């Protein structure tokens, strides 16, 4: 989780507006793919990363068939998913959270740069 928090903190240090766009993008993609009333409300990068990781854990535990459509919607590279360490669930979740948050950040960052 620390890697993901560090990544986001470094990327968002100068732009709080991008943080809000990231929260909205995560909420939108999770809602669209999972179909629940998912609402990310983290006010800091650490809180947001923790929320995403808990939600991924919940999905994998209770609705594992929904994880593939979610990752497809977010556009996480299949090759990156294959390379994840699957020796224990906590390591796997940390790495998966990093991939999800990183990809969502890339989407909003590039979208804002093109405007």
Phi and psi restraints in degrees (range 20) as a CNS / XPLOR table:
assign (resid 1 and name C) (resid 2 and name N)
       (resid 2 and name CA) (resid 2 and name C) 1.0 -62.7 20.0 2
assign (resid 2 and name N) (resid 2 and name CA)
       (resid 2 and name C) (resid 3 and name N) 1.0 -37.2 20.0 2
assign (resid 2 and name C) (resid 3 and name N)
       (resid 3 and name CA) (resid 3 and name C) 1.0 -62.3 20.0 2
assign (resid 3 and name N) (resid 3 and name CA)
       (resid 3 and name C) (resid 4 and name N) 1.0 -41.9 20.0 2
assign (resid 3 and name C) (resid 4 and name N)
       (resid 4 and name CA) (resid 4 and name C) 1.0 -67.6 20.0 2
assign (resid 4 and name N) (resid 4 and name CA)
       (resid 4 and name C) (resid 5 and name N) 1.0 -43.2 20.0 2
assign (resid 4 and name C) (resid 5 and name N)
       (resid 5 and name CA) (resid 5 and name C) 1.0 -62.8 20.0 2
assign (resid 5 and name N) (resid 5 and name CA)
       (resid 5 and name C) (resid 6 and name N) 1.0 -43.7 20.0 2
assign (resid 5 and name C) (resid 6 and name N)
       (resid 6 and name CA) (resid 6 and name C) 1.0 -61.6 20.0 2
assign (resid 6 and name N) (resid 6 and name CA)
       (resid 6 and name C) (resid 7 and name N) 1.0 -44.6 20.0 2
assign (resid 6 and name C) (resid 7 and name N)
       (resid 7 and name CA) (resid 7 and name C) 1.0 -57.1 20.0 2
assign (resid 7 and name N) (resid 7 and name CA)
       (resid 7 and name C) (resid 8 and name N) 1.0 -51.7 20.0 2
assign (resid 7 and name C) (resid 8 and name N)
       (resid 8 and name CA) (resid 8 and name C) 1.0 -65.0 20.0 2
assign (resid 8 and name N) (resid 8 and name CA)
       (resid 8 and name C) (resid 9 and name N) 1.0 -41.5 20.0 2
assign (resid 8 and name C) (resid 9 and name N)
       (resid 9 and name CA) (resid 9 and name C) 1.0 -60.1 20.0 2
assign (resid 9 and name N) (resid 9 and name CA)
       (resid 9 and name C) (resid 10 and name N) 1.0 -44.3 20.0 2
assign (resid 9 and name C) (resid 10 and name N)
       (resid 10 and name CA) (resid 10 and name C) 1.0 -64.7 20.0 2
assign (resid 10 and name N) (resid 10 and name CA)
       (resid 10 and name C) (resid 11 and name N) 1.0 -41.1 20.0 2
assign (resid 10 and name C) (resid 11 and name N)
       (resid 11 and name CA) (resid 11 and name C) 1.0 -73.9 20.0 2
assign (resid 11 and name N) (resid 11 and name CA)
       (resid 11 and name C) (resid 12 and name N) 1.0 -32.0 20.0 2
assign (resid 11 and name C) (resid 12 and name N)
       (resid 12 and name CA) (resid 12 and name C) 1.0 -102.5 20.0 2
assign (resid 12 and name N) (resid 12 and name CA)
       (resid 12 and name C) (resid 13 and name N) 1.0 4.3 20.0 2
assign (resid 12 and name C) (resid 13 and name N)
       (resid 13 and name CA) (resid 13 and name C) 1.0 -56.3 20.0 2
assign (resid 13 and name N) (resid 13 and name CA)
       (resid 13 and name C) (resid 14 and name N) 1.0 -31.2 20.0 2
assign (resid 13 and name C) (resid 14 and name N)
       (resid 14 and name CA) (resid 14 and name C) 1.0 -104.8 20.0 2
assign (resid 14 and name N) (resid 14 and name CA)
       (resid 14 and name C) (resid 15 and name N) 1.0 1.4 20.0 2
assign (resid 14 and name C) (resid 15 and name N)
       (resid 15 and name CA) (resid 15 and name C) 1.0 -146.1 20.0 2
assign (resid 15 and name N) (resid 15 and name CA)
       (resid 15 and name C) (resid 16 and name N) 1.0 93.7 20.0 2
assign (resid 15 and name C) (resid 16 and name N)
       (resid 16 and name CA) (resid 16 and name C) 1.0 -70.2 20.0 2
assign (resid 16 and name N) (resid 16 and name CA)
       (resid 16 and name C) (resid 17 and name N) 1.0 -24.7 20.0 2
assign (resid 16 and name C) (resid 17 and name N)
       (resid 17 and name CA) (resid 17 and name C) 1.0 -64.2 20.0 2
assign (resid 17 and name N) (resid 17 and name CA)
       (resid 17 and name C) (resid 18 and name N) 1.0 -38.8 20.0 2
assign (resid 17 and name C) (resid 18 and name N)
       (resid 18 and name CA) (resid 18 and name C) 1.0 -62.6 20.0 2
assign (resid 18 and name N) (resid 18 and name CA)
       (resid 18 and name C) (resid 19 and name N) 1.0 -34.0 20.0 2
assign (resid 18 and name C) (resid 19 and name N)
       (resid 19 and name CA) (resid 19 and name C) 1.0 -59.9 20.0 2
assign (resid 19 and name N) (resid 19 and name CA)
       (resid 19 and name C) (resid 20 and name N) 1.0 -45.4 20.0 2
assign (resid 19 and name C) (resid 20 and name N)
       (resid 20 and name CA) (resid 20 and name C) 1.0 -64.2 20.0 2
assign (resid 20 and name N) (resid 20 and name CA)
       (resid 20 and name C) (resid 21 and name N) 1.0 -40.2 20.0 2
assign (resid 20 and name C) (resid 21 and name N)
       (resid 21 and name CA) (resid 21 and name C) 1.0 -62.8 20.0 2
assign (resid 21 and name N) (resid 21 and name CA)
       (resid 21 and name C) (resid 22 and name N) 1.0 -37.8 20.0 2
assign (resid 21 and name C) (resid 22 and name N)
       (resid 22 and name CA) (resid 22 and name C) 1.0 -63.7 20.0 2
assign (resid 22 and name N) (resid 22 and name CA)
       (resid 22 and name C) (resid 23 and name N) 1.0 -45.4 20.0 2
assign (resid 22 and name C) (resid 23 and name N)
       (resid 23 and name CA) (resid 23 and name C) 1.0 -58.9 20.0 2
assign (resid 23 and name N) (resid 23 and name CA)
       (resid 23 and name C) (resid 24 and name N) 1.0 -44.9 20.0 2
assign (resid 23 and name C) (resid 24 and name N)
       (resid 24 and name CA) (resid 24 and name C) 1.0 -64.7 20.0 2
assign (resid 24 and name N) (resid 24 and name CA)
       (resid 24 and name C) (resid 25 and name N) 1.0 -41.0 20.0 2
assign (resid 24 and name C) (resid 25 and name N)
       (resid 25 and name CA) (resid 25 and name C) 1.0 -65.5 20.0 2
assign (resid 25 and name N) (resid 25 and name CA)
       (resid 25 and name C) (resid 26 and name N) 1.0 -44.5 20.0 2
assign (resid 25 and name C) (resid 26 and name N)
       (resid 26 and name CA) (resid 26 and name C) 1.0 -59.6 20.0 2
assign (resid 26 and name N) (resid 26 and name CA)
       (resid 26 and name C) (resid 27 and name N) 1.0 -47.1 20.0 2
assign (resid 26 and name C) (resid 27 and name N)
       (resid 27 and name CA) (resid 27 and name C) 1.0 -60.1 20.0 2
assign (resid 27 and name N) (resid 27 and name CA)
       (resid 27 and name C) (resid 28 and name N) 1.0 -45.9 20.0 2
assign (resid 27 and name C) (resid 28 and name N)
       (resid 28 and name CA) (resid 28 and name C) 1.0 -60.8 20.0 2
assign (resid 28 and name N) (resid 28 and name CA)
       (resid 28 and name C) (resid 29 and name N) 1.0 -49.3 20.0 2
assign (resid 28 and name C) (resid 29 and name N)
       (resid 29 and name CA) (resid 29 and name C) 1.0 -68.2 20.0 2
assign (resid 29 and name N) (resid 29 and name CA)
       (resid 29 and name C) (resid 30 and name N) 1.0 -39.5 20.0 2
assign (resid 29 and name C) (resid 30 and name N)
       (resid 30 and name CA) (resid 30 and name C) 1.0 -66.2 20.0 2
assign (resid 30 and name N) (resid 30 and name CA)
       (resid 30 and name C) (resid 31 and name N) 1.0 -43.1 20.0 2
assign (resid 30 and name C) (resid 31 and name N)
       (resid 31 and name CA) (resid 31 and name C) 1.0 -62.8 20.0 2
assign (resid 31 and name N) (resid 31 and name CA)
       (resid 31 and name C) (resid 32 and name N) 1.0 -44.3 20.0 2
assign (resid 31 and name C) (resid 32 and name N)
       (resid 32 and name CA) (resid 32 and name C) 1.0 -63.2 20.0 2
assign (resid 32 and name N) (resid 32 and name CA)
       (resid 32 and name C) (resid 33 and name N) 1.0 -40.8 20.0 2
assign (resid 32 and name C) (resid 33 and name N)
       (resid 33 and name CA) (resid 33 and name C) 1.0 -84.9 20.0 2
assign (resid 33 and name N) (resid 33 and name CA)
       (resid 33 and name C) (resid 34 and name N) 1.0 -36.3 20.0 2
assign (resid 33 and name C) (resid 34 and name N)
       (resid 34 and name CA) (resid 34 and name C) 1.0 -93.6 20.0 2
assign (resid 34 and name N) (resid 34 and name CA)
       (resid 34 and name C) (resid 35 and name N) 1.0 -35.3 20.0 2
assign (resid 34 and name C) (resid 35 and name N)
       (resid 35 and name CA) (resid 35 and name C) 1.0 86.5 20.0 2
assign (resid 35 and name N) (resid 35 and name CA)
       (resid 35 and name C) (resid 36 and name N) 1.0 7.1 20.0 2
assign (resid 35 and name C) (resid 36 and name N)
       (resid 36 and name CA) (resid 36 and name C) 1.0 -96.8 20.0 2
assign (resid 36 and name N) (resid 36 and name CA)
       (resid 36 and name C) (resid 37 and name N) 1.0 173.4 20.0 2
assign (resid 36 and name C) (resid 37 and name N)
       (resid 37 and name CA) (resid 37 and name C) 1.0 -85.5 20.0 2
assign (resid 37 and name N) (resid 37 and name CA)
       (resid 37 and name C) (resid 38 and name N) 1.0 71.9 20.0 2
assign (resid 37 and name C) (resid 38 and name N)
       (resid 38 and name CA) (resid 38 and name C) 1.0 -87.4 20.0 2
assign (resid 38 and name N) (resid 38 and name CA)
       (resid 38 and name C) (resid 39 and name N) 1.0 131.2 20.0 2
assign (resid 38 and name C) (resid 39 and name N)
       (resid 39 and name CA) (resid 39 and name C) 1.0 -137.9 20.0 2
assign (resid 39 and name N) (resid 39 and name CA)
       (resid 39 and name C) (resid 40 and name N) 1.0 114.5 20.0 2
assign (resid 39 and name C) (resid 40 and name N)
       (resid 40 and name CA) (resid 40 and name C) 1.0 -87.8 20.0 2
assign (resid 40 and name N) (resid 40 and name CA)
       (resid 40 and name C) (resid 41 and name N) 1.0 129.8 20.0 2
assign (resid 40 and name C) (resid 41 and name N)
       (resid 41 and name CA) (resid 41 and name C) 1.0 -127.5 20.0 2
assign (resid 41 and name N) (resid 41 and name CA)
       (resid 41 and name C) (resid 42 and name N) 1.0 9.4 20.0 2
assign (resid 41 and name C) (resid 42 and name N)
       (resid 42 and name CA) (resid 42 and name C) 1.0 -54.6 20.0 2
assign (resid 42 and name N) (resid 42 and name CA)
       (resid 42 and name C) (resid 43 and name N) 1.0 136.2 20.0 2
assign (resid 42 and name C) (resid 43 and name N)
       (resid 43 and name CA) (resid 43 and name C) 1.0 -97.9 20.0 2
assign (resid 43 and name N) (resid 43 and name CA)
       (resid 43 and name C) (resid 44 and name N) 1.0 -14.9 20.0 2
assign (resid 43 and name C) (resid 44 and name N)
       (resid 44 and name CA) (resid 44 and name C) 1.0 -127.1 20.0 2
assign (resid 44 and name N) (resid 44 and name CA)
       (resid 44 and name C) (resid 45 and name N) 1.0 165.5 20.0 2
assign (resid 44 and name C) (resid 45 and name N)
       (resid 45 and name CA) (resid 45 and name C) 1.0 -62.5 20.0 2
assign (resid 45 and name N) (resid 45 and name CA)
       (resid 45 and name C) (resid 46 and name N) 1.0 -39.3 20.0 2
assign (resid 45 and name C) (resid 46 and name N)
       (resid 46 and name CA) (resid 46 and name C) 1.0 -62.8 20.0 2
assign (resid 46 and name N) (resid 46 and name CA)
       (resid 46 and name C) (resid 47 and name N) 1.0 -43.4 20.0 2
assign (resid 46 and name C) (resid 47 and name N)
       (resid 47 and name CA) (resid 47 and name C) 1.0 -64.0 20.0 2
assign (resid 47 and name N) (resid 47 and name CA)
       (resid 47 and name C) (resid 48 and name N) 1.0 -43.7 20.0 2
assign (resid 47 and name C) (resid 48 and name N)
       (resid 48 and name CA) (resid 48 and name C) 1.0 -63.5 20.0 2
assign (resid 48 and name N) (resid 48 and name CA)
       (resid 48 and name C) (resid 49 and name N) 1.0 -45.7 20.0 2
assign (resid 48 and name C) (resid 49 and name N)
       (resid 49 and name CA) (resid 49 and name C) 1.0 -61.7 20.0 2
assign (resid 49 and name N) (resid 49 and name CA)
       (resid 49 and name C) (resid 50 and name N) 1.0 -42.0 20.0 2
assign (resid 49 and name C) (resid 50 and name N)
       (resid 50 and name CA) (resid 50 and name C) 1.0 -62.5 20.0 2
assign (resid 50 and name N) (resid 50 and name CA)
       (resid 50 and name C) (resid 51 and name N) 1.0 -42.3 20.0 2
assign (resid 50 and name C) (resid 51 and name N)
       (resid 51 and name CA) (resid 51 and name C) 1.0 -62.0 20.0 2
assign (resid 51 and name N) (resid 51 and name CA)
       (resid 51 and name C) (resid 52 and name N) 1.0 -45.0 20.0 2
assign (resid 51 and name C) (resid 52 and name N)
       (resid 52 and name CA) (resid 52 and name C) 1.0 -62.9 20.0 2
assign (resid 52 and name N) (resid 52 and name CA)
       (resid 52 and name C) (resid 53 and name N) 1.0 -44.9 20.0 2
assign (resid 52 and name C) (resid 53 and name N)
       (resid 53 and name CA) (resid 53 and name C) 1.0 -63.1 20.0 2
assign (resid 53 and name N) (resid 53 and name CA)
       (resid 53 and name C) (resid 54 and name N) 1.0 -41.6 20.0 2
assign (resid 53 and name C) (resid 54 and name N)
       (resid 54 and name CA) (resid 54 and name C) 1.0 -64.9 20.0 2
assign (resid 54 and name N) (resid 54 and name CA)
       (resid 54 and name C) (resid 55 and name N) 1.0 -38.9 20.0 2
assign (resid 54 and name C) (resid 55 and name N)
       (resid 55 and name CA) (resid 55 and name C) 1.0 -68.1 20.0 2
assign (resid 55 and name N) (resid 55 and name CA)
       (resid 55 and name C) (resid 56 and name N) 1.0 -41.0 20.0 2
assign (resid 55 and name C) (resid 56 and name N)
       (resid 56 and name CA) (resid 56 and name C) 1.0 -62.2 20.0 2
assign (resid 56 and name N) (resid 56 and name CA)
       (resid 56 and name C) (resid 57 and name N) 1.0 -40.7 20.0 2
assign (resid 56 and name C) (resid 57 and name N)
       (resid 57 and name CA) (resid 57 and name C) 1.0 -61.4 20.0 2
assign (resid 57 and name N) (resid 57 and name CA)
       (resid 57 and name C) (resid 58 and name N) 1.0 -44.4 20.0 2
assign (resid 57 and name C) (resid 58 and name N)
       (resid 58 and name CA) (resid 58 and name C) 1.0 -62.5 20.0 2
assign (resid 58 and name N) (resid 58 and name CA)
       (resid 58 and name C) (resid 59 and name N) 1.0 -42.4 20.0 2
assign (resid 58 and name C) (resid 59 and name N)
       (resid 59 and name CA) (resid 59 and name C) 1.0 -64.8 20.0 2
assign (resid 59 and name N) (resid 59 and name CA)
       (resid 59 and name C) (resid 60 and name N) 1.0 -47.0 20.0 2
assign (resid 59 and name C) (resid 60 and name N)
       (resid 60 and name CA) (resid 60 and name C) 1.0 -63.5 20.0 2
assign (resid 60 and name N) (resid 60 and name CA)
       (resid 60 and name C) (resid 61 and name N) 1.0 -37.2 20.0 2
assign (resid 60 and name C) (resid 61 and name N)
       (resid 61 and name CA) (resid 61 and name C) 1.0 -74.4 20.0 2
assign (resid 61 and name N) (resid 61 and name CA)
       (resid 61 and name C) (resid 62 and name N) 1.0 -41.5 20.0 2
assign (resid 61 and name C) (resid 62 and name N)
       (resid 62 and name CA) (resid 62 and name C) 1.0 -109.3 20.0 2
assign (resid 62 and name N) (resid 62 and name CA)
       (resid 62 and name C) (resid 63 and name N) 1.0 -23.9 20.0 2
assign (resid 62 and name C) (resid 63 and name N)
       (resid 63 and name CA) (resid 63 and name C) 1.0 -141.9 20.0 2
assign (resid 63 and name N) (resid 63 and name CA)
       (resid 63 and name C) (resid 64 and name N) 1.0 61.1 20.0 2
assign (resid 63 and name C) (resid 64 and name N)
       (resid 64 and name CA) (resid 64 and name C) 1.0 -59.3 20.0 2
assign (resid 64 and name N) (resid 64 and name CA)
       (resid 64 and name C) (resid 65 and name N) 1.0 -24.4 20.0 2
assign (resid 64 and name C) (resid 65 and name N)
       (resid 65 and name CA) (resid 65 and name C) 1.0 -69.6 20.0 2
assign (resid 65 and name N) (resid 65 and name CA)
       (resid 65 and name C) (resid 66 and name N) 1.0 -14.5 20.0 2
assign (resid 65 and name C) (resid 66 and name N)
       (resid 66 and name CA) (resid 66 and name C) 1.0 -90.1 20.0 2
assign (resid 66 and name N) (resid 66 and name CA)
       (resid 66 and name C) (resid 67 and name N) 1.0 -8.0 20.0 2
assign (resid 66 and name C) (resid 67 and name N)
       (resid 67 and name CA) (resid 67 and name C) 1.0 -71.4 20.0 2
assign (resid 67 and name N) (resid 67 and name CA)
       (resid 67 and name C) (resid 68 and name N) 1.0 -39.2 20.0 2
assign (resid 67 and name C) (resid 68 and name N)
       (resid 68 and name CA) (resid 68 and name C) 1.0 -63.2 20.0 2
assign (resid 68 and name N) (resid 68 and name CA)
       (resid 68 and name C) (resid 69 and name N) 1.0 -48.0 20.0 2
assign (resid 68 and name C) (resid 69 and name N)
       (resid 69 and name CA) (resid 69 and name C) 1.0 -61.2 20.0 2
assign (resid 69 and name N) (resid 69 and name CA)
       (resid 69 and name C) (resid 70 and name N) 1.0 -34.5 20.0 2
assign (resid 69 and name C) (resid 70 and name N)
       (resid 70 and name CA) (resid 70 and name C) 1.0 -64.7 20.0 2
assign (resid 70 and name N) (resid 70 and name CA)
       (resid 70 and name C) (resid 71 and name N) 1.0 -48.3 20.0 2
assign (resid 70 and name C) (resid 71 and name N)
       (resid 71 and name CA) (resid 71 and name C) 1.0 -65.4 20.0 2
assign (resid 71 and name N) (resid 71 and name CA)
       (resid 71 and name C) (resid 72 and name N) 1.0 -34.0 20.0 2
assign (resid 71 and name C) (resid 72 and name N)
       (resid 72 and name CA) (resid 72 and name C) 1.0 -66.1 20.0 2
assign (resid 72 and name N) (resid 72 and name CA)
       (resid 72 and name C) (resid 73 and name N) 1.0 -45.1 20.0 2
assign (resid 72 and name C) (resid 73 and name N)
       (resid 73 and name CA) (resid 73 and name C) 1.0 -61.2 20.0 2
assign (resid 73 and name N) (resid 73 and name CA)
       (resid 73 and name C) (resid 74 and name N) 1.0 -42.9 20.0 2
assign (resid 73 and name C) (resid 74 and name N)
       (resid 74 and name CA) (resid 74 and name C) 1.0 -72.1 20.0 2
assign (resid 74 and name N) (resid 74 and name CA)
       (resid 74 and name C) (resid 75 and name N) 1.0 -25.6 20.0 2
assign (resid 74 and name C) (resid 75 and name N)
       (resid 75 and name CA) (resid 75 and name C) 1.0 78.0 20.0 2
assign (resid 75 and name N) (resid 75 and name CA)
       (resid 75 and name C) (resid 76 and name N) 1.0 43.2 20.0 2
assign (resid 75 and name C) (resid 76 and name N)
       (resid 76 and name CA) (resid 76 and name C) 1.0 -78.7 20.0 2
assign (resid 76 and name N) (resid 76 and name CA)
       (resid 76 and name C) (resid 77 and name N) 1.0 131.3 20.0 2
assign (resid 76 and name C) (resid 77 and name N)
       (resid 77 and name CA) (resid 77 and name C) 1.0 -63.3 20.0 2
assign (resid 77 and name N) (resid 77 and name CA)
       (resid 77 and name C) (resid 78 and name N) 1.0 131.4 20.0 2
assign (resid 77 and name C) (resid 78 and name N)
       (resid 78 and name CA) (resid 78 and name C) 1.0 -59.1 20.0 2
assign (resid 78 and name N) (resid 78 and name CA)
       (resid 78 and name C) (resid 79 and name N) 1.0 -38.6 20.0 2
assign (resid 78 and name C) (resid 79 and name N)
       (resid 79 and name CA) (resid 79 and name C) 1.0 -60.7 20.0 2
assign (resid 79 and name N) (resid 79 and name CA)
       (resid 79 and name C) (resid 80 and name N) 1.0 -38.4 20.0 2
assign (resid 79 and name C) (resid 80 and name N)
       (resid 80 and name CA) (resid 80 and name C) 1.0 -65.5 20.0 2
assign (resid 80 and name N) (resid 80 and name CA)
       (resid 80 and name C) (resid 81 and name N) 1.0 -38.7 20.0 2
assign (resid 80 and name C) (resid 81 and name N)
       (resid 81 and name CA) (resid 81 and name C) 1.0 -66.7 20.0 2
assign (resid 81 and name N) (resid 81 and name CA)
       (resid 81 and name C) (resid 82 and name N) 1.0 -40.4 20.0 2
assign (resid 81 and name C) (resid 82 and name N)
       (resid 82 and name CA) (resid 82 and name C) 1.0 -61.7 20.0 2
assign (resid 82 and name N) (resid 82 and name CA)
       (resid 82 and name C) (resid 83 and name N) 1.0 -34.3 20.0 2
assign (resid 82 and name C) (resid 83 and name N)
       (resid 83 and name CA) (resid 83 and name C) 1.0 -80.6 20.0 2
assign (resid 83 and name N) (resid 83 and name CA)
       (resid 83 and name C) (resid 84 and name N) 1.0 -4.5 20.0 2
assign (resid 83 and name C) (resid 84 and name N)
       (resid 84 and name CA) (resid 84 and name C) 1.0 -65.3 20.0 2
assign (resid 84 and name N) (resid 84 and name CA)
       (resid 84 and name C) (resid 85 and name N) 1.0 145.0 20.0 2
assign (resid 84 and name C) (resid 85 and name N)
       (resid 85 and name CA) (resid 85 and name C) 1.0 -76.1 20.0 2
assign (resid 85 and name N) (resid 85 and name CA)
       (resid 85 and name C) (resid 86 and name N) 1.0 115.1 20.0 2
assign (resid 85 and name C) (resid 86 and name N)
       (resid 86 and name CA) (resid 86 and name C) 1.0 -105.7 20.0 2
assign (resid 86 and name N) (resid 86 and name CA)
       (resid 86 and name C) (resid 87 and name N) 1.0 20.5 20.0 2
assign (resid 86 and name C) (resid 87 and name N)
       (resid 87 and name CA) (resid 87 and name C) 1.0 -67.6 20.0 2
assign (resid 87 and name N) (resid 87 and name CA)
       (resid 87 and name C) (resid 88 and name N) 1.0 -35.5 20.0 2
assign (resid 87 and name C) (resid 88 and name N)
       (resid 88 and name CA) (resid 88 and name C) 1.0 -143.2 20.0 2
assign (resid 88 and name N) (resid 88 and name CA)
       (resid 88 and name C) (resid 89 and name N) 1.0 153.9 20.0 2
assign (resid 88 and name C) (resid 89 and name N)
       (resid 89 and name CA) (resid 89 and name C) 1.0 -65.9 20.0 2
assign (resid 89 and name N) (resid 89 and name CA)
       (resid 89 and name C) (resid 90 and name N) 1.0 -35.7 20.0 2
assign (resid 89 and name C) (resid 90 and name N)
       (resid 90 and name CA) (resid 90 and name C) 1.0 -67.3 20.0 2
assign (resid 90 and name N) (resid 90 and name CA)
       (resid 90 and name C) (resid 91 and name N) 1.0 -40.9 20.0 2
assign (resid 90 and name C) (resid 91 and name N)
       (resid 91 and name CA) (resid 91 and name C) 1.0 -65.7 20.0 2
assign (resid 91 and name N) (resid 91 and name CA)
       (resid 91 and name C) (resid 92 and name N) 1.0 -43.2 20.0 2
assign (resid 91 and name C) (resid 92 and name N)
       (resid 92 and name CA) (resid 92 and name C) 1.0 -60.1 20.0 2
assign (resid 92 and name N) (resid 92 and name CA)
       (resid 92 and name C) (resid 93 and name N) 1.0 -45.9 20.0 2
assign (resid 92 and name C) (resid 93 and name N)
       (resid 93 and name CA) (resid 93 and name C) 1.0 -64.1 20.0 2
assign (resid 93 and name N) (resid 93 and name CA)
       (resid 93 and name C) (resid 94 and name N) 1.0 -40.0 20.0 2
assign (resid 93 and name C) (resid 94 and name N)
       (resid 94 and name CA) (resid 94 and name C) 1.0 -61.5 20.0 2
assign (resid 94 and name N) (resid 94 and name CA)
       (resid 94 and name C) (resid 95 and name N) 1.0 -46.0 20.0 2
assign (resid 94 and name C) (resid 95 and name N)
       (resid 95 and name CA) (resid 95 and name C) 1.0 -67.9 20.0 2
assign (resid 95 and name N) (resid 95 and name CA)
       (resid 95 and name C) (resid 96 and name N) 1.0 -39.8 20.0 2
assign (resid 95 and name C) (resid 96 and name N)
       (resid 96 and name CA) (resid 96 and name C) 1.0 -66.1 20.0 2
assign (resid 96 and name N) (resid 96 and name CA)
       (resid 96 and name C) (resid 97 and name N) 1.0 -40.0 20.0 2
assign (resid 96 and name C) (resid 97 and name N)
       (resid 97 and name CA) (resid 97 and name C) 1.0 -60.3 20.0 2
assign (resid 97 and name N) (resid 97 and name CA)
       (resid 97 and name C) (resid 98 and name N) 1.0 -43.4 20.0 2
assign (resid 97 and name C) (resid 98 and name N)
       (resid 98 and name CA) (resid 98 and name C) 1.0 -58.9 20.0 2
assign (resid 98 and name N) (resid 98 and name CA)
       (resid 98 and name C) (resid 99 and name N) 1.0 -46.2 20.0 2
assign (resid 98 and name C) (resid 99 and name N)
       (resid 99 and name CA) (resid 99 and name C) 1.0 -62.8 20.0 2
assign (resid 99 and name N) (resid 99 and name CA)
       (resid 99 and name C) (resid 100 and name N) 1.0 -42.1 20.0 2
assign (resid 99 and name C) (resid 100 and name N)
       (resid 100 and name CA) (resid 100 and name C) 1.0 -65.4 20.0 2
assign (resid 100 and name N) (resid 100 and name CA)
       (resid 100 and name C) (resid 101 and name N) 1.0 -50.6 20.0 2
assign (resid 100 and name C) (resid 101 and name N)
       (resid 101 and name CA) (resid 101 and name C) 1.0 -65.4 20.0 2
assign (resid 101 and name N) (resid 101 and name CA)
       (resid 101 and name C) (resid 102 and name N) 1.0 -41.2 20.0 2
assign (resid 101 and name C) (resid 102 and name N)
       (resid 102 and name CA) (resid 102 and name C) 1.0 -62.1 20.0 2
assign (resid 102 and name N) (resid 102 and name CA)
       (resid 102 and name C) (resid 103 and name N) 1.0 -44.2 20.0 2
assign (resid 102 and name C) (resid 103 and name N)
       (resid 103 and name CA) (resid 103 and name C) 1.0 -68.3 20.0 2
assign (resid 103 and name N) (resid 103 and name CA)
       (resid 103 and name C) (resid 104 and name N) 1.0 -41.1 20.0 2
assign (resid 103 and name C) (resid 104 and name N)
       (resid 104 and name CA) (resid 104 and name C) 1.0 -63.5 20.0 2
assign (resid 104 and name N) (resid 104 and name CA)
       (resid 104 and name C) (resid 105 and name N) 1.0 -40.4 20.0 2
assign (resid 104 and name C) (resid 105 and name N)
       (resid 105 and name CA) (resid 105 and name C) 1.0 -62.6 20.0 2
assign (resid 105 and name N) (resid 105 and name CA)
       (resid 105 and name C) (resid 106 and name N) 1.0 -43.9 20.0 2
assign (resid 105 and name C) (resid 106 and name N)
       (resid 106 and name CA) (resid 106 and name C) 1.0 -58.5 20.0 2
assign (resid 106 and name N) (resid 106 and name CA)
       (resid 106 and name C) (resid 107 and name N) 1.0 -41.5 20.0 2
assign (resid 106 and name C) (resid 107 and name N)
       (resid 107 and name CA) (resid 107 and name C) 1.0 -61.4 20.0 2
assign (resid 107 and name N) (resid 107 and name CA)
       (resid 107 and name C) (resid 108 and name N) 1.0 -47.6 20.0 2
assign (resid 107 and name C) (resid 108 and name N)
       (resid 108 and name CA) (resid 108 and name C) 1.0 -72.5 20.0 2
assign (resid 108 and name N) (resid 108 and name CA)
       (resid 108 and name C) (resid 109 and name N) 1.0 -35.8 20.0 2
assign (resid 108 and name C) (resid 109 and name N)
       (resid 109 and name CA) (resid 109 and name C) 1.0 -62.8 20.0 2
assign (resid 109 and name N) (resid 109 and name CA)
       (resid 109 and name C) (resid 110 and name N) 1.0 -49.2 20.0 2
assign (resid 109 and name C) (resid 110 and name N)
       (resid 110 and name CA) (resid 110 and name C) 1.0 -66.0 20.0 2
assign (resid 110 and name N) (resid 110 and name CA)
       (resid 110 and name C) (resid 111 and name N) 1.0 -38.0 20.0 2
assign (resid 110 and name C) (resid 111 and name N)
       (resid 111 and name CA) (resid 111 and name C) 1.0 -61.1 20.0 2
assign (resid 111 and name N) (resid 111 and name CA)
       (resid 111 and name C) (resid 112 and name N) 1.0 -42.4 20.0 2
assign (resid 111 and name C) (resid 112 and name N)
       (resid 112 and name CA) (resid 112 and name C) 1.0 -71.8 20.0 2
assign (resid 112 and name N) (resid 112 and name CA)
       (resid 112 and name C) (resid 113 and name N) 1.0 -33.1 20.0 2
assign (resid 112 and name C) (resid 113 and name N)
       (resid 113 and name CA) (resid 113 and name C) 1.0 -70.6 20.0 2
assign (resid 113 and name N) (resid 113 and name CA)
       (resid 113 and name C) (resid 114 and name N) 1.0 -29.1 20.0 2
assign (resid 113 and name C) (resid 114 and name N)
       (resid 114 and name CA) (resid 114 and name C) 1.0 -81.2 20.0 2
assign (resid 114 and name N) (resid 114 and name CA)
       (resid 114 and name C) (resid 115 and name N) 1.0 -13.0 20.0 2
